[in-house]
Amino acid sequence: MLLLKTYQQYVKEVKRLARNKHPEETVNRILDVAYRLFMEKGYEYTSIQNIIDNLGGLSKGAIYHHFKSKEDILIAVTDRITAESNRNLEDIRDCTGLSGKEKLKTIFKTSIMRPVQNDIFTVAPDFHNNPKLLFNILHDTAKEVAPHYIRPIIEEGIADGSICTEYPKQLAELVIFVANIWMNPMIFDDTAEDAYCKFMVFRQMMQGFGLDIVDDEMMERLRELAAIYQKNR
C-alpha cells in the first residue's frame, strides 16, 4: 500500500510538471526565494527544504526538475547577477563621449560601487568547497568579460591615444583577472587590510601602464567589502 501510494504521488508529480507551461516562471520563483534566503541566512545555512518551505506549495520534485543541487541553484543565482553586471559593462563599452581610459575607470568604479556587491559579499560561499562555482567565475572572466568588454575598450583607448600598449588582448586578460580573481577577498579569504594592500599594488601596476584609473574612493570601497565578507564568515 505504501509503495502504491508512493507511485501514485510520483505519477501525480509527473503530470503536474507536464502541465507546467511556464517553466521559466518556476525557475525564477526558485531563484528569487533562494537569493533572498542566501542573503538572510547565508548559503551554508540555507537548505533545499528551507527553499521549498518558502515556495508556497512548490514541491521538492519541482525543484529537482530544474536544479540538481543547492550548488546549482547558487550558480544560477550568481549567473543572474553576472548577467546584470555584463549588461552594465556593455552600456559603458558602447557609450560615446568617453575615451578608452575613461571607460576603463568607469567600469571599475561602477562595478565596485554597486549596492548589490554588499549582498554578494554578505552571502559569499566558501569557494574552497565550491570548485564548480569558482570555475564558472574563471570561465566567465576569460571567455566573456576580457574579450567582449575589456579588450574592445583597450583597443578604443589605443586608437584615441589614452591607452598605450601593443598587447590589448593580454592587457585585457591581465587587468580583469587581477581585478576579478586576485583582488577578490572571497576567493583568497583576504582581510580588509590584505584587500587594501592588493588594491594598492593594482593601482601602482595600472599607473605603470599610464592608466590612472583607481582612486581613493574605490580603494576604501574594496576595504569595506572585504570587511563585510569577513564579518559574515
Accessible surface in RSA format (square Angstrom, percent):
REM  Atomic radii and reference values for relative SASA: ProtOr
REM  Chains: A
REM  Algorithm: Lee & Richards
REM  Probe-radius: 1.40
REM  Slices: 20
REM RES _ NUM      All-atoms   Total-Side   Main-Chain    Non-polar    All polar
REM                ABS   REL    ABS   REL    ABS   REL    ABS   REL    ABS   REL
RES MET A   1   191.61  99.2 146.59  97.0  45.02 107.2 130.39 110.9  61.23  81.1
RES LEU A   2   137.25  76.4 130.45  93.3   6.79  17.1 133.51  93.8   3.74  10.1
RES LEU A   3   151.61  84.4 147.03 105.2   4.58  11.5 147.37 103.5   4.24  11.4
RES LEU A   4    90.93  50.6  85.36  61.1   5.57  14.0  89.48  62.8   1.45   3.9
RES LYS A   5   116.61  56.9 115.82  71.1   0.79   1.9  59.04  53.1  57.56  61.3
RES THR A   6    73.21  52.1  72.46  73.5   0.75   1.8  58.37  78.4  14.84  22.4
RES TYR A   7   133.65  62.4 129.61  73.7   4.04  10.5  92.51  69.5  41.14  50.7
RES GLN A   8   100.15  56.0  93.38  68.2   6.76  16.1  33.06  70.4  67.09  50.9
RES GLN A   9   102.24  57.2  95.99  70.2   6.25  14.9  37.68  80.2  64.56  49.0
RES TYR A  10   139.35  65.1 132.72  75.5   6.63  17.2  97.24  73.1  42.11  51.9
RES VAL A  11    43.69  28.8  42.58  38.6   1.11   2.7  43.69  38.0   0.00   0.0
RES LYS A  12   152.15  74.2 148.27  91.0   3.87   9.2  94.78  85.3  57.37  61.1
RES GLU A  13    37.34  21.4  35.86  27.1   1.47   3.5  24.65  47.7  12.69  10.4
RES VAL A  14    69.03  45.4  67.60  61.2   1.43   3.4  68.01  59.1   1.02   2.8
RES LYS A  15   122.46  59.7 119.28  73.2   3.18   7.6  69.90  62.9  52.56  56.0
RES ARG A  16    68.36  28.7  66.52  33.9   1.84   4.4  50.06  68.4  18.29  11.1
RES LEU A  17    33.71  18.8  23.50  16.8  10.21  25.7  23.71  16.7   9.99  26.9
RES ALA A  18    83.66  76.9  45.48  70.2  38.18  86.8  58.59  82.5  25.06  66.4
RES ARG A  19   154.31  64.8 137.86  70.3  16.46  39.2  72.75  99.4  81.56  49.4
RES ASN A  20    40.89  28.2  20.14  19.5  20.75  50.0  15.11  36.4  25.78  24.9
RES LYS A  21   173.23  84.5 144.86  88.9  28.37  67.5  95.07  85.6  78.16  83.3
RES HIS A  22   109.26  59.7 105.13  73.1   4.13  10.6  69.41  71.5  39.85  46.4
RES PRO A  23    67.00  48.8  66.94  61.0   0.05   0.2  67.00  55.3   0.00   0.0
RES GLU A  24   128.93  74.0 124.10  93.9   4.83  11.5  47.08  91.1  81.85  66.8
RES GLU A  25   105.58  60.6 102.49  77.5   3.08   7.3  41.10  79.5  64.48  52.6
RES THR A  26    11.88   8.5  11.40  11.6   0.48   1.2   1.46   2.0  10.42  15.8
RES VAL A  27    37.09  24.4  37.09  33.6   0.00   0.0  37.09  32.2   0.00   0.0
RES ASN A  28    55.19  38.1  55.19  53.3   0.00   0.0  14.07  33.9  41.12  39.7
RES ARG A  29   102.47  43.0  99.82  50.9   2.65   6.3  49.09  67.1  53.38  32.4
RES ILE A  30     0.00   0.0   0.00   0.0   0.00   0.0   0.00   0.0   0.00   0.0
RES LEU A  31     6.77   3.8   6.77   4.8   0.00   0.0   6.77   4.8   0.00   0.0
RES ASP A  32    76.86  53.8  69.32  69.0   7.55  17.8  26.15  61.5  50.71  50.6
RES VAL A  33    18.82  12.4  18.15  16.4   0.67   1.6  18.82  16.4   0.00   0.0
RES ALA A  34     0.00   0.0   0.00   0.0   0.00   0.0   0.00   0.0   0.00   0.0
RES TYR A  35    54.45  25.4  54.45  31.0   0.00   0.0  49.47  37.2   4.97   6.1
RES ARG A  36    98.79  41.5  96.14  49.0   2.65   6.3  53.75  73.5  45.04  27.3
RES LEU A  37     8.07   4.5   8.07   5.8   0.00   0.0   8.07   5.7   0.00   0.0
RES PHE A  38     0.83   0.4   0.68   0.4   0.15   0.4   0.68   0.4   0.15   0.4
RES MET A  39    38.62  20.0  24.99  16.5  13.63  32.5  24.68  21.0  13.94  18.5
RES GLU A  40   115.33  66.2  74.99  56.7  40.34  96.0  42.71  82.6  72.62  59.3
RES LYS A  41    88.74  43.3  68.33  41.9  20.41  48.6  33.67  30.3  55.07  58.7
RES GLY A  42    18.46  22.8   0.00   N/A  18.46  22.8  17.08  46.9   1.38   3.1
RES TYR A  43    15.87   7.4  13.47   7.7   2.41   6.3   6.08   4.6   9.79  12.1
RES GLU A  44    97.75  56.1  74.73  56.5  23.02  54.8  42.11  81.5  55.64  45.4
RES TYR A  45   171.10  79.9 155.44  88.4  15.66  40.7 114.04  85.7  57.06  70.3
RES THR A  46     1.19   0.8   0.00   0.0   1.19   2.8   0.68   0.9   0.51   0.8
RES SER A  47    49.20  41.6  44.18  59.0   5.02  11.6  44.65  95.1   4.54   6.4
RES ILE A  48    23.82  13.6  20.85  15.5   2.97   7.2  20.85  15.0   2.97   8.1
RES GLN A  49    85.78  48.0  83.91  61.3   1.88   4.5  46.72  99.4  39.07  29.6
RES ASN A  50    41.70  28.8  41.08  39.7   0.62   1.5   2.01   4.8  39.69  38.4
RES ILE A  51     0.00   0.0   0.00   0.0   0.00   0.0   0.00   0.0   0.00   0.0
RES ILE A  52    22.68  12.9  19.31  14.4   3.37   8.1  19.31  13.9   3.37   9.1
RES ASP A  53    97.22  68.1  61.54  61.3  35.68  84.4  28.95  68.1  68.27  68.1
RES ASN A  54    62.88  43.4  41.32  39.9  21.56  51.9   6.82  16.4  56.07  54.2
RES LEU A  55     3.95   2.2   0.56   0.4   3.39   8.5   3.95   2.8   0.00   0.0
RES GLY A  56    75.13  92.6   0.00   N/A  75.13  92.6  44.76 122.8  30.37  68.0
RES GLY A  57    78.04  96.2   0.00   N/A  78.04  96.2  41.66 114.3  36.38  81.5
RES LEU A  58    17.77   9.9  11.54   8.3   6.22  15.6  13.89   9.8   3.88  10.4
RES SER A  59    38.51  32.5  31.33  41.8   7.18  16.5  37.98  80.9   0.53   0.7
RES LYS A  60   102.20  49.9  98.34  60.3   3.86   9.2  47.70  42.9  54.50  58.1
RES GLY A  61    31.33  38.6   0.00   N/A  31.33  38.6  22.96  63.0   8.37  18.8
RES ALA A  62     0.46   0.4   0.46   0.7   0.00   0.0   0.46   0.6   0.00   0.0
RES ILE A  63     0.27   0.2   0.27   0.2   0.00   0.0   0.27   0.2   0.00   0.0
RES TYR A  64    99.35  46.4  79.08  45.0  20.28  52.8  54.10  40.7  45.25  55.8
RES HIS A  65   108.80  59.5  77.09  53.6  31.71  81.1  48.26  49.7  60.54  70.4
RES HIS A  66    48.99  26.8  17.54  12.2  31.46  80.5  10.68  11.0  38.32  44.6
RES PHE A  67    18.75   9.4  15.86   9.8   2.89   7.5  18.37  11.1   0.39   1.1
RES LYS A  68   180.41  88.0 159.50  97.9  20.91  49.8 106.00  95.4  74.41  79.3
RES SER A  69    43.46  36.7  40.60  54.2   2.86   6.6  36.73  78.2   6.73   9.4
RES LYS A  70    43.15  21.1  40.04  24.6   3.12   7.4  25.69  23.1  17.46  18.6
RES GLU A  71    44.58  25.6  43.00  32.5   1.57   3.7   7.96  15.4  36.62  29.9
RES ASP A  72    25.66  18.0  21.77  21.7   3.89   9.2  10.01  23.6  15.64  15.6
RES ILE A  73     0.00   0.0   0.00   0.0   0.00   0.0   0.00   0.0   0.00   0.0
RES LEU A  74     6.28   3.5   6.28   4.5   0.00   0.0   6.28   4.4   0.00   0.0
RES ILE A  75    15.28   8.7  15.28  11.4   0.00   0.0  15.28  11.0   0.00   0.0
RES ALA A  76    19.26  17.7  15.42  23.8   3.84   8.7  18.08  25.5   1.18   3.1
RES VAL A  77     6.03   4.0   5.93   5.4   0.10   0.2   5.93   5.2   0.10   0.3
RES THR A  78    33.13  23.6  33.09  33.5   0.05   0.1  25.99  34.9   7.14  10.8
RES ASP A  79    72.18  50.6  67.46  67.1   4.72  11.2  25.38  59.7  46.80  46.7
RES ARG A  80    89.21  37.5  79.02  40.3  10.19  24.3  50.42  68.9  38.79  23.5
RES ILE A  81    27.52  15.7  26.17  19.5   1.35   3.2  27.51  19.8   0.02   0.0
RES THR A  82    36.78  26.2  33.89  34.4   2.89   6.9  20.08  27.0  16.70  25.3
RES ALA A  83    42.61  39.2  36.43  56.2   6.19  14.1  40.93  57.6   1.69   4.5
RES GLU A  84    73.72  42.3  73.70  55.8   0.02   0.0  16.17  31.3  57.55  47.0
RES SER A  85    25.74  21.8  24.82  33.1   0.92   2.1   7.22  15.4  18.52  25.9
RES ASN A  86    21.87  15.1  21.53  20.8   0.35   0.8   7.06  17.0  14.82  14.3
RES ARG A  87   140.34  58.9 138.86  70.8   1.49   3.5  65.12  89.0  75.22  45.6
RES ASN A  88    45.62  31.5  44.10  42.6   1.53   3.7  10.70  25.8  34.92  33.8
RES LEU A  89    15.70   8.7  15.69  11.2   0.01   0.0  15.69  11.0   0.01   0.0
RES GLU A  90    73.46  42.2  73.46  55.6   0.00   0.0   9.03  17.5  64.43  52.6
RES ASP A  91    98.43  68.9  88.30  87.9  10.13  24.0  29.88  70.3  68.55  68.4
RES ILE A  92    20.02  11.4  18.20  13.6   1.82   4.4  20.02  14.4   0.00   0.0
RES ARG A  93    56.70  23.8  51.64  26.3   5.06  12.0  10.94  15.0  45.76  27.7
RES ASP A  94    83.30  58.3  58.21  57.9  25.09  59.3  32.80  77.2  50.50  50.4
RES CYS A  95    43.66  33.0  31.62  35.3  12.03  28.3  35.48  89.9   8.18   8.8
RES THR A  96   130.39  92.7 105.19 106.6  25.20  60.1  76.46 102.7  53.93  81.5
RES GLY A  97    80.26  99.0   0.00   N/A  80.26  99.0  43.15 118.4  37.10  83.1
RES LEU A  98    65.14  36.3  54.55  39.0  10.59  26.6  56.92  40.0   8.22  22.1
RES SER A  99    31.65  26.7  23.60  31.5   8.05  18.6  25.24  53.8   6.41   9.0
RES GLY A 100     0.00   0.0   0.00   N/A   0.00   0.0   0.00   0.0   0.00   0.0
RES LYS A 101    63.13  30.8  63.13  38.7   0.00   0.0  25.06  22.6  38.07  40.5
RES GLU A 102    86.01  49.4  82.23  62.2   3.79   9.0  30.82  59.6  55.20  45.1
RES LYS A 103     5.91   2.9   5.91   3.6   0.00   0.0   0.12   0.1   5.79   6.2
RES LEU A 104     0.00   0.0   0.00   0.0   0.00   0.0   0.00   0.0   0.00   0.0
RES LYS A 105    70.63  34.5  70.63  43.3   0.00   0.0  30.35  27.3  40.27  42.9
RES THR A 106    45.76  32.5  42.09  42.7   3.67   8.7  30.97  41.6  14.79  22.4
RES ILE A 107     5.47   3.1   4.41   3.3   1.07   2.6   4.57   3.3   0.90   2.5
RES PHE A 108    18.85   9.4  17.17  10.6   1.68   4.4  17.41  10.6   1.44   4.1
RES LYS A 109    62.30  30.4  62.30  38.2   0.00   0.0  38.31  34.5  23.99  25.6
RES THR A 110    52.68  37.5  44.96  45.6   7.72  18.4  38.33  51.5  14.35  21.7
RES SER A 111    38.88  32.9  36.39  48.6   2.49   5.7  16.85  35.9  22.03  30.9
RES ILE A 112    20.11  11.4  18.56  13.8   1.55   3.7  20.11  14.5   0.00   0.0
RES MET A 113    56.75  29.4  42.05  27.8  14.71  35.0  27.90  23.7  28.85  38.2
RES ARG A 114    27.92  11.7  25.20  12.8   2.72   6.5  20.78  28.4   7.13   4.3
RES PRO A 115   113.32  82.6 104.41  95.2   8.91  32.4 109.14  90.1   4.18  26.0
RES VAL A 116    30.07  19.8  25.16  22.8   4.91  11.8  28.10  24.4   1.97   5.3
RES GLN A 117    23.56  13.2  23.56  17.2   0.00   0.0   0.17   0.4  23.39  17.7
RES ASN A 118    48.38  33.4  48.25  46.6   0.13   0.3  16.98  40.9  31.40  30.3
RES ASP A 119    55.17  38.6  55.05  54.8   0.12   0.3   0.51   1.2  54.66  54.5
RES ILE A 120    33.29  18.9  32.93  24.5   0.36   0.9  33.01  23.8   0.28   0.8
RES PHE A 121    13.55   6.8  12.91   8.0   0.64   1.7  12.91   7.8   0.64   1.8
RES THR A 122    44.83  31.9  36.76  37.3   8.08  19.3  25.50  34.3  19.33  29.2
RES VAL A 123    12.44   8.2  10.69   9.7   1.75   4.2  11.53  10.0   0.91   2.5
RES ALA A 124    19.12  17.6   0.04   0.1  19.08  43.4   0.77   1.1  18.36  48.6
RES PRO A 125     9.06   6.6   8.91   8.1   0.15   0.5   9.06   7.5   0.00   0.0
RES ASP A 126    35.73  25.0  32.80  32.6   2.92   6.9   9.05  21.3  26.68  26.6
RES PHE A 127     9.15   4.6   6.50   4.0   2.65   6.9   6.63   4.0   2.52   7.2
RES HIS A 128   138.43  75.7 108.60  75.5  29.83  76.3  81.34  83.8  57.10  66.4
RES ASN A 129   108.33  74.7  83.91  81.1  24.42  58.8  24.77  59.6  83.56  80.8
RES ASN A 130     5.54   3.8   5.54   5.4   0.00   0.0   0.00   0.0   5.54   5.4
RES PRO A 131    92.91  67.7  86.91  79.2   5.99  21.8  88.89  73.4   4.01  25.0
RES LYS A 132   109.65  53.5 103.34  63.4   6.31  15.0  72.75  65.5  36.90  39.3
RES LEU A 133     3.16   1.8   3.16   2.3   0.00   0.0   3.16   2.2   0.00   0.0
RES LEU A 134    44.50  24.8  44.50  31.8   0.00   0.0  44.50  31.3   0.00   0.0
RES PHE A 135   123.25  61.7 122.10  75.6   1.15   3.0 123.02  74.6   0.24   0.7
RES ASN A 136    43.78  30.2  38.93  37.6   4.84  11.7   9.90  23.8  33.87  32.7
RES ILE A 137    36.53  20.8  32.47  24.2   4.06   9.8  36.34  26.2   0.19   0.5
RES LEU A 138    61.57  34.3  60.52  43.3   1.05   2.6  60.85  42.7   0.72   1.9
RES HIS A 139    87.27  47.7  81.74  56.8   5.53  14.1  52.64  54.2  34.64  40.3
RES ASP A 140    31.29  21.9  30.32  30.2   0.97   2.3  14.53  34.2  16.75  16.7
RES THR A 141     1.40   1.0   1.40   1.4   0.00   0.0   0.00   0.0   1.40   2.1
RES ALA A 142    36.53  33.6  26.62  41.1   9.90  22.5  26.90  37.9   9.63  25.5
RES LYS A 143   122.30  59.7 114.94  70.5   7.36  17.5  58.87  53.0  63.43  67.6
RES GLU A 144    70.65  40.6  70.65  53.4   0.00   0.0  15.30  29.6  55.34  45.2
RES VAL A 145     6.87   4.5   6.87   6.2   0.00   0.0   6.87   6.0   0.00   0.0
RES ALA A 146     1.11   1.0   0.94   1.5   0.17   0.4   1.10   1.6   0.00   0.0
RES PRO A 147    51.42  37.5  38.31  34.9  13.12  47.7  40.81  33.7  10.61  66.0
RES HIS A 148    90.71  49.6  87.63  60.9   3.07   7.9  54.65  56.3  36.06  42.0
RES TYR A 149    24.76  11.6  24.76  14.1   0.00   0.0   1.48   1.1  23.28  28.7
RES ILE A 150     0.00   0.0   0.00   0.0   0.00   0.0   0.00   0.0   0.00   0.0
RES ARG A 151    78.54  33.0  78.54  40.0   0.00   0.0   9.90  13.5  68.64  41.6
RES PRO A 152    45.00  32.8  38.09  34.7   6.91  25.1  39.74  32.8   5.26  32.7
RES ILE A 153     0.32   0.2   0.15   0.1   0.17   0.4   0.32   0.2   0.00   0.0
RES ILE A 154     0.00   0.0   0.00   0.0   0.00   0.0   0.00   0.0   0.00   0.0
RES GLU A 155    71.48  41.0  64.92  49.1   6.56  15.6  25.10  48.6  46.38  37.9
RES GLU A 156    63.36  36.4  56.33  42.6   7.03  16.7  32.09  62.1  31.27  25.5
RES GLY A 157     0.00   0.0   0.00   N/A   0.00   0.0   0.00   0.0   0.00   0.0
RES ILE A 158    66.92  38.1  52.50  39.1  14.41  34.7  52.57  37.9  14.35  38.9
RES ALA A 159    92.22  84.8  49.43  76.3  42.79  97.3  60.78  85.6  31.43  83.3
RES ASP A 160    72.99  51.1  33.68  33.5  39.30  92.9  42.43  99.9  30.56  30.5
RES GLY A 161    64.79  79.9   0.00   N/A  64.79  79.9  32.60  89.5  32.20  72.1
RES SER A 162    31.47  26.6  12.23  16.3  19.24  44.3  22.41  47.7   9.06  12.7
RES ILE A 163     5.72   3.3   0.68   0.5   5.04  12.2   2.12   1.5   3.60   9.8
RES CYS A 164   111.93  84.7  96.99 108.2  14.94  35.1  34.93  88.5  77.00  83.0
RES THR A 165    24.60  17.5   6.94   7.0  17.66  42.1  10.31  13.8  14.29  21.6
RES GLU A 166   146.59  84.2 118.31  89.5  28.27  67.3  51.16  98.9  95.43  77.9
RES TYR A 167   138.03  64.4 136.49  77.7   1.54   4.0  98.94  74.4  39.09  48.2
RES PRO A 168    25.77  18.8  25.77  23.5   0.00   0.0  25.77  21.3   0.00   0.0
RES LYS A 169    92.32  45.0  91.80  56.3   0.51   1.2  64.86  58.4  27.46  29.2
RES GLN A 170    97.29  54.4  92.80  67.8   4.49  10.7  51.37 109.3  45.92  34.8
RES LEU A 171     7.40   4.1   3.75   2.7   3.65   9.2   6.78   4.8   0.62   1.7
RES ALA A 172     0.84   0.8   0.84   1.3   0.00   0.0   0.84   1.2   0.00   0.0
RES GLU A 173    58.25  33.4  57.87  43.8   0.37   0.9  14.31  27.7  43.93  35.9
RES LEU A 174    70.62  39.3  64.26  46.0   6.37  16.0  70.11  49.2   0.51   1.4
RES VAL A 175     0.00   0.0   0.00   0.0   0.00   0.0   0.00   0.0   0.00   0.0
RES ILE A 176     7.94   4.5   7.94   5.9   0.00   0.0   7.94   5.7   0.00   0.0
RES PHE A 177    63.57  31.8  62.39  38.6   1.18   3.1  62.68  38.0   0.89   2.5
RES VAL A 178    21.63  14.2  21.06  19.1   0.58   1.4  21.56  18.7   0.07   0.2
RES ALA A 179    17.71  16.3   4.98   7.7  12.72  28.9   4.98   7.0  12.72  33.7
RES ASN A 180    53.02  36.6  46.70  45.1   6.32  15.2   8.94  21.5  44.08  42.6
RES ILE A 181    21.98  12.5  21.98  16.4   0.00   0.0  21.98  15.8   0.00   0.0
RES TRP A 182    89.90  36.1  89.69  43.4   0.21   0.5  68.18  36.4  21.72  35.2
RES MET A 183     9.88   5.1   8.59   5.7   1.29   3.1   8.70   7.4   1.18   1.6
RES ASN A 184    19.67  13.6  16.20  15.7   3.46   8.3   6.22  15.0  13.45  13.0
RES PRO A 185     1.03   0.8   1.03   0.9   0.00   0.0   1.03   0.9   0.00   0.0
RES MET A 186    15.96   8.3  13.27   8.8   2.69   6.4  12.43  10.6   3.53   4.7
RES ILE A 187    16.90   9.6  11.95   8.9   4.95  11.9  11.95   8.6   4.95  13.4
RES PHE A 188    99.40  49.7  77.76  48.2  21.64  56.3  82.01  49.7  17.39  49.8
RES ASP A 189    62.15  43.5  50.41  50.2  11.74  27.8  12.81  30.1  49.34  49.2
RES ASP A 190    10.65   7.5  10.08  10.0   0.56   1.3   0.56   1.3  10.08  10.1
RES THR A 191    66.25  47.1  66.25  67.2   0.00   0.0  62.14  83.5   4.12   6.2
RES ALA A 192    25.06  23.0  22.84  35.2   2.22   5.1  22.84  32.2   2.22   5.9
RES GLU A 193    94.97  54.5  92.21  69.8   2.76   6.6  54.23 104.9  40.74  33.3
RES ASP A 194    67.36  47.2  64.69  64.4   2.67   6.3   9.98  23.5  57.38  57.2
RES ALA A 195     0.22   0.2   0.00   0.0   0.22   0.5   0.22   0.3   0.00   0.0
RES TYR A 196    54.25  25.3  54.25  30.9   0.00   0.0  20.52  15.4  33.73  41.6
RES CYS A 197    66.16  50.0  63.86  71.2   2.30   5.4  26.13  66.2  40.04  43.2
RES LYS A 198    30.72  15.0  29.79  18.3   0.93   2.2  26.90  24.2   3.82   4.1
RES PHE A 199     4.32   2.2   4.32   2.7   0.00   0.0   4.32   2.6   0.00   0.0
RES MET A 200    66.63  34.5  66.63  44.1   0.00   0.0  63.83  54.3   2.81   3.7
RES VAL A 201    79.98  52.6  79.53  72.0   0.46   1.1  79.53  69.1   0.46   1.2
RES PHE A 202     0.73   0.4   0.15   0.1   0.58   1.5   0.73   0.4   0.00   0.0
RES ARG A 203    53.12  22.3  52.83  26.9   0.29   0.7   8.80  12.0  44.32  26.9
RES GLN A 204   107.62  60.2  98.03  71.6   9.59  22.8  33.39  71.1  74.23  56.3
RES MET A 205    55.43  28.7  43.27  28.6  12.16  28.9  30.18  25.7  25.24  33.4
RES MET A 206     0.44   0.2   0.44   0.3   0.00   0.0   0.44   0.4   0.00   0.0
RES GLN A 207    86.57  48.4  69.24  50.6  17.33  41.3  24.16  51.4  62.41  47.3
RES GLY A 208    71.02  87.6   0.00   N/A  71.02  87.6  36.92 101.3  34.10  76.4
RES PHE A 209    76.92  38.5  64.90  40.2  12.02  31.3  71.19  43.2   5.73  16.4
RES GLY A 210    48.19  59.4   0.00   N/A  48.19  59.4  36.02  98.9  12.16  27.2
RES LEU A 211     0.21   0.1   0.21   0.1   0.00   0.0   0.21   0.1   0.00   0.0
RES ASP A 212    80.25  56.2  71.71  71.4   8.54  20.2  20.74  48.8  59.50  59.3
RES ILE A 213     0.61   0.3   0.29   0.2   0.32   0.8   0.29   0.2   0.32   0.9
RES VAL A 214     3.06   2.0   0.16   0.1   2.90   7.0   0.50   0.4   2.56   6.9
RES ASP A 215    29.45  20.6  28.78  28.6   0.67   1.6  24.96  58.7   4.49   4.5
RES ASP A 216    93.86  65.7  91.11  90.7   2.75   6.5  34.19  80.5  59.67  59.5
RES GLU A 217   100.03  57.4  88.44  66.9  11.60  27.6  41.97  81.2  58.06  47.4
RES MET A 218     0.65   0.3   0.65   0.4   0.00   0.0   0.65   0.6   0.00   0.0
RES MET A 219     2.57   1.3   2.57   1.7   0.00   0.0   1.40   1.2   1.17   1.6
RES GLU A 220    86.83  49.8  83.38  63.1   3.44   8.2  45.94  88.9  40.88  33.4
RES ARG A 221    22.25   9.3  19.34   9.9   2.91   6.9  11.77  16.1  10.48   6.4
RES LEU A 222    10.77   6.0  10.77   7.7   0.00   0.0  10.77   7.6   0.00   0.0
RES ARG A 223    65.90  27.7  65.90  33.6   0.00   0.0  20.82  28.5  45.07  27.3
RES GLU A 224    83.85  48.1  76.05  57.5   7.80  18.6  36.30  70.2  47.54  38.8
RES LEU A 225     2.51   1.4   2.51   1.8   0.00   0.0   2.51   1.8   0.00   0.0
RES ALA A 226     0.00   0.0   0.00   0.0   0.00   0.0   0.00   0.0   0.00   0.0
RES ALA A 227    48.01  44.1  40.46  62.4   7.54  17.2  43.96  61.9   4.05  10.7
RES ILE A 228    33.03  18.8  31.28  23.3   1.75   4.2  32.88  23.7   0.14   0.4
RES TYR A 229     5.93   2.8   5.34   3.0   0.59   1.5   2.24   1.7   3.69   4.5
RES GLN A 230    61.56  34.4  47.74  34.9  13.82  32.9  22.48  47.9  39.08  29.6
RES LYS A 231   177.74  86.7 143.01  87.7  34.73  82.7  96.87  87.2  80.87  86.1
RES ASN A 232    73.31  50.6  40.21  38.9  33.10  79.7  11.08  26.7  62.23  60.1
RES ARG A 233   141.66  59.5  73.60  37.5  68.06 162.1  49.98  68.3  91.69  55.6
END  Absolute sums over single chains surface
CHAIN  1 A    12694.7      10771.0       1923.7       7254.5       5440.1
END  Absolute sums over all chains
TOTAL         12694.7      10771.0       1923.7       7254.5       5440.1
